[in-house]
Amino acid sequence: MKRFALCPLPLAAALLGVAPNAGAQGTDEFGAYGARNRNHGESAQYGMFEARFGPYTPRVDHSVSGTPFKDTFGDGKRYMVGLEGDWQVLRIPHLGTLGPGLGWGYTRASGYARLTAQPDVLSDEKTSLAVMPFYLVAVLRADVFMRELGVPLVPYAKVGAGYALWWASDGGSTANQNGVAGKGASYGPQYAVGGMFLMDILDQQTARDADNSIGINNSYIFAEWYGSELDAFGSSKRLNVGANTWVLGLAIEF
């Protein structure tokens, strides 16, 4: 009933040559606020940043004879930490965003090497293998469900190429065998599929404040499955340090 009772006010203001002030509207350091801004216009959106964590077992034993990785480091879970930044170059109407993504990760496995003369006997010296993968992928995020249907889920897919540095060490120094240093680089295709859950719906006011103050459009938690075949496209001269695994993480869109 209040809506209809106030209808003559804008007309009266117009007749008096005065622009109506709809609601308690004003300005502060972040711009306009009040009744006209209650639907919250988002700031411009350019990209996304991810913090990633998940298990990672390099597929070394797939590229050499025997199972040296398993024999040395066992078959327990090992984990990788990583970061990724995406640039959302293109917005596809009624679908989502498309653009390049650049990522980095790091993992390390350690154990006791087996004696060459007695393979069943472990040595007293620890050995380790560190892997540092980088990758460049095309990222398609279908945020149409969130934006047009109100469903707080964003499926996505990635495809591209990975490049990984790796090095083995014995007691803190780079391992050598027959005069060959235990380090190198591997590369190959990389792909992933995943889904994101929009955390903004848990506290919409805080989400609006974060957008107004520091330009964070959306915050997510996500789960992803990905594969990387870092063996120089099947070369027998490259160590395969890729993996088929999953990752969990946090992401912000800005």
C-alpha positions in Angstrom: 0.0 0.0 0.0 3.0 2.3 0.6 3.9 2.1 -3.0 0.6 3.4 -4.2 0.4 6.1 -1.5 3.7 7.6 -2.6 3.0 7.6 -6.3 1.8 11.3 -6.4 5.2 12.4 -5.0 7.3 12.0 -8.2 4.5 13.7 -10.2 4.4 16.6 -7.8 8.2 16.9 -7.9 8.1 16.9 -11.7 5.5 19.7 -11.7 7.7 21.8 -9.5 10.7 21.2 -11.7 12.6 19.2 -9.1 14.1 15.7 -9.8 12.8 13.1 -7.3 15.1 11.5 -4.9 14.2 7.8 -5.0 14.9 6.4 -1.6 17.6 7.4 0.9 20.3 7.6 -1.8 23.7 9.3 -1.4 27.3 8.9 -2.2 30.4 7.9 -0.4 34.0 7.0 -1.4 32.7 3.9 -3.2 30.0 5.7 -5.2 26.3 5.8 -5.0 24.3 3.9 -2.4 20.7 3.5 -1.3 17.6 2.2 -2.9 18.7 2.4 -6.5 21.9 0.4 -5.7 20.3 -2.4 -3.8 20.7 -4.8 -6.8 24.5 -4.2 -6.7 26.2 -3.6 -10.0 29.4 -5.6 -10.2 32.8 -4.0 -10.9 34.4 -4.9 -14.2 35.6 -8.5 -14.4 39.0 -9.4 -16.0 40.3 -12.7 -14.6 40.7 -15.3 -11.8 43.4 -16.4 -9.4 43.5 -19.9 -7.9 45.4 -21.5 -5.0 45.6 -25.2 -5.6 46.4 -28.3 -3.5 46.2 -32.1 -4.2 47.9 -35.4 -4.4 50.6 -35.8 -7.1 52.4 -39.0 -8.0 54.7 -38.5 -11.1 54.2 -41.2 -13.7 58.0 -42.0 -13.8 57.4 -45.7 -13.8 55.4 -45.4 -17.0 58.5 -44.1 -18.9 61.2 -46.5 -17.7 61.7 -50.2 -17.2 60.8 -51.6 -13.8 59.3 -49.5 -11.0 62.2 -47.3 -9.7 60.0 -44.6 -8.4 57.8 -46.9 -6.4 60.8 -48.9 -5.2 62.6 -45.8 -3.9 59.7 -43.6 -2.7 57.0 -46.1 -2.0 53.3 -45.8 -3.0 52.1 -43.4 -0.3 50.3 -40.1 -1.1 52.4 -37.1 -2.0 51.0 -33.6 -2.5 51.5 -30.7 -4.8 50.9 -27.0 -4.1 50.2 -24.6 -6.9 48.9 -21.3 -8.2 47.1 -20.4 -11.4 46.1 -17.1 -13.0 43.5 -16.8 -15.8 42.8 -13.9 -18.1 39.1 -13.8 -19.1 39.6 -12.3 -22.6 36.2 -13.2 -24.1 32.7 -13.3 -22.7 30.5 -15.6 -24.7 26.8 -14.6 -24.3 24.6 -17.2 -22.5 27.7 -19.4 -21.9 30.6 -18.0 -20.0 34.2 -16.8 -20.3 37.1 -18.0 -22.5 40.8 -17.1 -22.1 44.4 -18.2 -21.3 45.5 -19.6 -18.0 49.1 -19.8 -16.6 49.9 -22.2 -13.8 52.8 -23.3 -11.5 53.2 -26.2 -9.1 55.8 -27.9 -6.8 56.1 -31.3 -5.3 58.9 -33.4 -3.8 59.3 -37.1 -2.9 62.0 -38.5 -0.7 63.1 -41.9 0.4 66.1 -44.3 0.8 67.7 -45.5 -2.5 68.4 -49.2 -3.0 71.9 -50.5 -3.3 72.9 -51.2 -6.9 74.7 -54.5 -6.0 71.8 -55.5 -3.6 68.5 -54.2 -4.9 66.6 -55.6 -1.9 68.7 -53.6 0.6 68.1 -49.9 1.3 71.1 -47.6 1.6 71.6 -45.2 4.5 71.5 -42.1 2.2 68.3 -40.3 1.4 67.4 -39.4 -2.1 64.7 -37.2 -3.4 63.0 -36.2 -6.6 61.5 -32.7 -7.0 59.1 -31.7 -9.8 58.1 -28.2 -10.7 55.5 -28.1 -13.5 54.4 -25.0 -15.4 51.5 -25.0 -17.9 49.6 -22.8 -20.3 46.0 -23.7 -21.0 42.8 -22.3 -22.6 40.1 -22.1 -20.0 36.4 -22.1 -20.6 34.1 -21.4 -17.6 30.4 -21.8 -18.1 29.1 -19.3 -15.5 25.7 -19.0 -17.3 24.1 -21.2 -14.6 25.2 -18.8 -11.9 24.4 -15.5 -13.8 21.2 -16.4 -15.6 19.7 -19.2 -13.6 20.8 -18.4 -10.0 22.5 -21.8 -9.6 25.8 -21.2 -7.6 27.8 -23.7 -9.7 30.3 -23.1 -12.5 31.6 -26.0 -14.5 34.8 -25.5 -16.5 37.3 -27.2 -18.8 41.0 -26.6 -19.6 43.3 -27.8 -22.4 46.8 -26.9 -23.3 50.5 -27.8 -22.7 52.7 -28.4 -19.7 56.4 -28.1 -19.1 58.1 -29.4 -16.0 61.6 -29.1 -14.5 62.7 -32.0 -12.4 65.8 -32.8 -10.4 67.0 -35.7 -8.2 69.4 -35.3 -5.3 71.4 -37.4 -2.9 72.1 -35.8 0.5 71.5 -32.3 -0.7 73.5 -32.4 -4.0 72.2 -33.2 -7.5 72.4 -36.9 -8.1 74.7 -38.2 -10.9 74.8 -41.6 -12.5 77.5 -42.6 -15.0 78.4 -39.0 -15.3 74.9 -37.8 -16.2 73.3 -35.2 -13.9 70.0 -36.3 -12.4 68.0 -33.3 -13.7 66.0 -32.4 -16.8 62.8 -31.1 -18.3 59.7 -32.8 -19.7 56.8 -31.5 -21.6 53.5 -32.6 -23.2 49.7 -32.0 -23.3 47.6 -31.1 -20.3 43.8 -31.1 -19.8 41.3 -30.7 -16.9 37.6 -30.6 -16.0 36.2 -29.3 -12.8 33.4 -27.5 -11.0 33.3 -24.4 -8.7 30.9 -23.5 -5.9 30.1 -19.8 -5.5 30.7 -18.8 -1.8 29.2 -15.4 -2.2 25.7 -16.8 -1.5 26.8 -17.6 2.0 27.3 -14.0 2.9 26.1 -11.7 0.1 26.7 -8.4 2.0 30.4 -9.3 2.6 30.6 -10.2 -1.0 29.3 -6.9 -2.1 31.6 -5.1 0.3 34.6 -7.0 -1.1 33.6 -6.0 -4.6 33.1 -2.3 -3.7 36.4 -2.1 -1.7 38.9 -4.2 -3.5 37.3 -5.4 -6.7 36.7 -9.1 -5.9 33.7 -10.1 -8.1 33.2 -13.6 -6.8 34.8 -16.2 -4.5 34.8 -19.9 -5.0 35.9 -23.3 -3.7 36.5 -25.8 -6.5 37.4 -29.4 -7.3 39.2 -30.5 -10.5 40.4 -33.6 -12.2 43.4 -33.2 -14.5 45.9 -35.1 -16.5 49.3 -34.3 -17.8 51.4 -36.4 -20.1 54.8 -34.8 -19.6 56.9 -37.3 -21.6 57.8 -35.3 -24.7 54.9 -36.9 -26.6 56.0 -40.4 -25.9 59.7 -40.0 -26.2 61.8 -42.7 -24.5 64.5 -40.2 -23.7 62.3 -38.0 -21.4 61.2 -38.9 -17.9 57.4 -38.7 -17.5 56.8 -36.5 -14.5 53.1 -35.8 -15.4 50.2 -37.2 -13.4 46.5 -38.1 -13.5 45.1 -36.7 -10.3 42.6 -34.3 -8.6 43.0 -31.0 -6.9 41.0 -28.8 -4.5 41.4 -25.1 -4.1 40.1 -21.6 -3.5 39.6 -19.0 -6.3 38.7 -15.3 -6.6 37.4 -13.6 -9.6 38.3 -9.9 -10.1 
